[in-house]
């Protein structure tokens, strides 16, 4: 992917994702509320950083997915750890049930 195409892709992603992030932040009340030391007159939605992240990550992911690989591996590892904890908890519950049934 050449630089111009990556720039166009980043711009397109930002244009699409930014309004979605604004709506999501407003719906979830993730906003910066006006106050005495703040210049805004009304609440300003946060989460604009998500739009920037998406606008940067999508072209990189298309052009050079290996750059994002460490982040994807970290997410997969975290998922696997959580999944193994659940499997361990389920096994403990099943063992407890089996013990109670054998006592009866």
C-alpha positions, 0 to 999 in steps of 0.5 A: 500500500503506498503512502497516498492510499494509506492516507486516504484510507486513514482519512476515510476511517476517521470520517466514518468512525469519529461520529460513531465514537461521539454517539457512543461517548454521548450514549455512555455519558463518557463526556467532559462536563463544563465547570468553572475552570473549563472553557466549554459551555456544554458537555464534550464527548471523549473517545475521539482517541478511539477514532484516531487509533482506528484511523492509524491502525486500519491502514497499518493493519492492511499495509503491514499487519506484522506491526500490529501482531504484538498487540494482537498476540497480547489480546489473544494471550489475555483472552486465553488466560481468562478462558483458562481461569473459567475452565478451572472454575468450572472444573472446581464446581464440577468436582464439588458437585461430584463430591456432594453427589458421592456423599449422598 
